[in-house]
Amino acid sequence: MKTIKVVAALIFRTNSQNNIEIFATQRGYGEYKDWWEFPGGKVEEGESPEAALAREIQEELATEIRVGDYIDTIEYDYPDFHLSMRCYKCFVISGKLKLLEHENAVWLTVDNLRSVNWLPADITILDKVQKMLSSPSHDTIPL
């Protein structure tokens, strides 16, 4: 089975009510159109995962991010391929998260994290994300 290596940005912020939120995007194309995911994309040959993530977010969302701590690697078997997805904690440095490839986007809190129809691979990291959203010591950037 073919393995596809991708990176995902878990973009966090603190909202005006001082709650931690995470950014999710809705796919606008392909077999999983309308499903939700953490933004990111494929790692190119010779590219570091961190550089790939910064490039993908610039291409997809016209936004510069700071790629922070590595969180986890998700290994997931889809019917036609194996996905290896490295996830990183990220923060917006500049830009407005403009949707250039996605259909929709939303900021989610710990209370509504599971309210969207997540892609199967992304579901597997939600328990970790939930803990991060609940942690008062979470390293975030204010609005």
C-alpha positions as a Markdown table, in Angstrom:
| # | Residue | x | y | z |
|---|---|---|---|---|
| 1 | Met | 0.0 | 0.0 | 0.0 |
| 2 | Lys | 1.3 | 3.4 | -0.9 |
| 3 | Thr | 2.3 | 5.7 | 2.0 |
| 4 | Ile | 1.6 | 9.5 | 1.7 |
| 5 | Lys | 3.5 | 11.7 | 4.1 |
| 6 | Val | 1.8 | 14.8 | 5.2 |
| 7 | Val | 2.0 | 17.5 | 7.9 |
| 8 | Ala | -0.9 | 19.1 | 9.8 |
| 9 | Ala | -1.1 | 22.5 | 11.6 |
| 10 | Leu | -2.9 | 22.5 | 14.9 |
| 11 | Ile | -3.3 | 26.3 | 14.9 |
| 12 | Phe | -4.2 | 27.6 | 18.4 |
| 13 | Arg | -5.3 | 31.0 | 19.7 |
| 14 | Thr | -6.9 | 32.5 | 22.8 |
| 15 | Asn | -10.3 | 34.2 | 22.1 |
| 16 | Ser | -11.7 | 37.3 | 23.7 |
| 17 | Gln | -13.3 | 35.2 | 26.5 |
| 18 | Asn | -9.9 | 33.8 | 27.2 |
| 19 | Asn | -10.8 | 30.3 | 25.9 |
| 20 | Ile | -8.3 | 28.4 | 23.8 |
| 21 | Glu | -9.5 | 27.6 | 20.3 |
| 22 | Ile | -8.2 | 25.5 | 17.5 |
| 23 | Phe | -8.6 | 26.1 | 13.7 |
| 24 | Ala | -10.3 | 23.5 | 11.5 |
| 25 | Thr | -11.0 | 23.6 | 7.8 |
| 26 | Gln | -13.6 | 21.9 | 5.6 |
| 27 | Arg | -12.4 | 20.2 | 2.4 |
| 28 | Gly | -13.9 | 21.6 | -0.8 |
| 29 | Tyr | -12.8 | 18.8 | -3.1 |
| 30 | Gly | -12.2 | 15.1 | -3.6 |
| 31 | Glu | -13.7 | 11.9 | -2.1 |
| 32 | Tyr | -13.9 | 13.5 | 1.4 |
| 33 | Lys | -15.4 | 16.8 | 0.2 |
| 34 | Asp | -17.2 | 18.5 | 3.1 |
| 35 | Trp | -15.3 | 16.6 | 5.8 |
| 36 | Trp | -13.2 | 18.6 | 8.4 |
| 37 | Glu | -9.5 | 18.4 | 8.9 |
| 38 | Phe | -6.5 | 20.2 | 10.4 |
| 39 | Pro | -4.9 | 22.2 | 7.5 |
| 40 | Gly | -1.6 | 21.1 | 6.0 |
| 41 | Gly | -0.4 | 19.0 | 3.1 |
| 42 | Lys | 2.2 | 16.9 | 1.5 |
| 43 | Val | 5.9 | 17.0 | 2.3 |
| 44 | Glu | 8.0 | 17.6 | -0.9 |
| 45 | Glu | 11.2 | 15.7 | -1.6 |
| 46 | Gly | 14.1 | 17.2 | 0.4 |
| 47 | Glu | 11.8 | 19.4 | 2.5 |
| 48 | Ser | 11.7 | 19.3 | 6.3 |
| 49 | Pro | 8.2 | 18.7 | 7.8 |
| 50 | Glu | 8.3 | 22.1 | 9.5 |
| 51 | Ala | 9.2 | 23.9 | 6.2 |
| 52 | Ala | 6.5 | 21.9 | 4.4 |
| 53 | Leu | 3.9 | 23.0 | 6.9 |
| 54 | Ala | 4.8 | 26.6 | 6.7 |
| 55 | Arg | 4.7 | 26.5 | 2.9 |
| 56 | Glu | 1.4 | 24.6 | 2.8 |
| 57 | Ile | -0.3 | 27.1 | 5.2 |
| 58 | Gln | 1.0 | 30.0 | 3.1 |
| 59 | Glu | -0.4 | 28.4 | -0.1 |
| 60 | Glu | -3.7 | 27.3 | 1.3 |
| 61 | Leu | -4.5 | 30.1 | 3.8 |
| 62 | Ala | -2.3 | 33.0 | 2.8 |
| 63 | Thr | -1.0 | 33.1 | 6.3 |
| 64 | Glu | 2.4 | 32.9 | 7.9 |
| 65 | Ile | 2.6 | 30.6 | 10.9 |
| 66 | Arg | 5.1 | 29.8 | 13.6 |
| 67 | Val | 5.5 | 26.0 | 13.6 |
| 68 | Gly | 6.0 | 25.1 | 17.2 |
| 69 | Asp | 6.2 | 21.8 | 19.1 |
| 70 | Tyr | 5.8 | 18.4 | 17.4 |
| 71 | Ile | 2.6 | 16.8 | 18.9 |
| 72 | Asp | 2.3 | 13.4 | 17.3 |
| 73 | Thr | 2.4 | 11.3 | 14.2 |
| 74 | Ile | -0.9 | 9.8 | 13.1 |
| 75 | Glu | -0.7 | 6.5 | 11.1 |
| 76 | Tyr | -3.9 | 5.7 | 9.4 |
| 77 | Asp | -5.0 | 3.3 | 6.7 |
| 78 | Tyr | -7.4 | 4.7 | 4.2 |
| 79 | Pro | -8.8 | 2.2 | 1.6 |
| 80 | Asp | -6.3 | 3.2 | -1.1 |
| 81 | Phe | -3.3 | 4.4 | 0.8 |
| 82 | His | -1.5 | 4.7 | 4.2 |
| 83 | Leu | -1.4 | 8.2 | 5.7 |
| 84 | Ser | 1.5 | 9.3 | 7.9 |
| 85 | Met | 0.6 | 12.7 | 9.3 |
| 86 | Arg | 3.0 | 14.6 | 11.5 |
| 87 | Cys | 1.1 | 17.1 | 13.7 |
| 88 | Tyr | 2.5 | 20.3 | 15.1 |
| 89 | Lys | 1.3 | 23.0 | 17.4 |
| 90 | Cys | 1.2 | 26.3 | 15.4 |
| 91 | Phe | 0.3 | 30.0 | 15.8 |
| 92 | Val | -0.5 | 32.7 | 13.3 |
| 93 | Ile | 2.3 | 35.2 | 12.9 |
| 94 | Ser | 0.7 | 37.3 | 10.1 |
| 95 | Gly | -2.3 | 37.0 | 7.7 |
| 96 | Lys | -6.0 | 36.4 | 8.1 |
| 97 | Leu | -6.4 | 32.7 | 7.4 |
| 98 | Lys | -8.0 | 33.3 | 4.0 |
| 99 | Leu | -9.6 | 30.2 | 2.5 |
| 100 | Leu | -7.9 | 29.6 | -0.9 |
| 101 | Glu | -8.6 | 25.9 | -1.2 |
| 102 | His | -11.1 | 25.0 | 1.6 |
| 103 | Glu | -14.9 | 25.4 | 1.6 |
| 104 | Asn | -15.2 | 26.6 | 5.2 |
| 105 | Ala | -13.3 | 27.1 | 8.4 |
| 106 | Val | -14.2 | 27.4 | 12.1 |
| 107 | Trp | -12.4 | 28.0 | 15.4 |
| 108 | Leu | -13.4 | 25.2 | 17.9 |
| 109 | Thr | -13.2 | 25.1 | 21.6 |
| 110 | Val | -13.1 | 22.1 | 24.0 |
| 111 | Asp | -16.9 | 22.3 | 24.2 |
| 112 | Asn | -17.5 | 22.0 | 20.4 |
| 113 | Leu | -14.4 | 20.2 | 19.2 |
| 114 | Arg | -16.4 | 17.1 | 18.1 |
| 115 | Ser | -19.3 | 19.0 | 16.5 |
| 116 | Val | -17.9 | 18.7 | 13.0 |
| 117 | Asn | -17.5 | 15.7 | 10.7 |
| 118 | Trp | -13.8 | 15.1 | 11.1 |
| 119 | Leu | -11.8 | 13.0 | 8.6 |
| 120 | Pro | -11.0 | 9.5 | 10.0 |
| 121 | Ala | -7.3 | 10.2 | 10.4 |
| 122 | Asp | -7.9 | 13.5 | 12.2 |
| 123 | Ile | -10.3 | 12.0 | 14.6 |
| 124 | Thr | -7.5 | 9.9 | 16.1 |
| 125 | Ile | -5.7 | 13.0 | 17.5 |
| 126 | Leu | -8.8 | 14.7 | 19.0 |
| 127 | Asp | -8.3 | 13.2 | 22.5 |
| 128 | Lys | -4.9 | 14.9 | 22.6 |
| 129 | Val | -6.3 | 18.1 | 21.2 |
| 130 | Gln | -9.1 | 18.1 | 23.8 |
| 131 | Lys | -6.5 | 17.9 | 26.6 |
| 132 | Met | -4.5 | 20.7 | 25.1 |
| 133 | Leu | -7.6 | 22.9 | 24.8 |
| 134 | Ser | -8.4 | 22.2 | 28.4 |
| 135 | Ser | -5.0 | 23.0 | 29.8 |
| 136 | Pro | -4.7 | 26.3 | 31.6 |
| 137 | Ser | -0.9 | 26.2 | 31.0 |
| 138 | His | -1.3 | 26.0 | 27.3 |
| 139 | Asp | 1.2 | 28.2 | 25.4 |
| 140 | Thr | -1.0 | 30.5 | 23.3 |
| 141 | Ile | -0.8 | 33.9 | 21.6 |
| 142 | Pro | -3.5 | 36.4 | 22.6 |
| 143 | Leu | -5.8 | 37.8 | 19.9 |
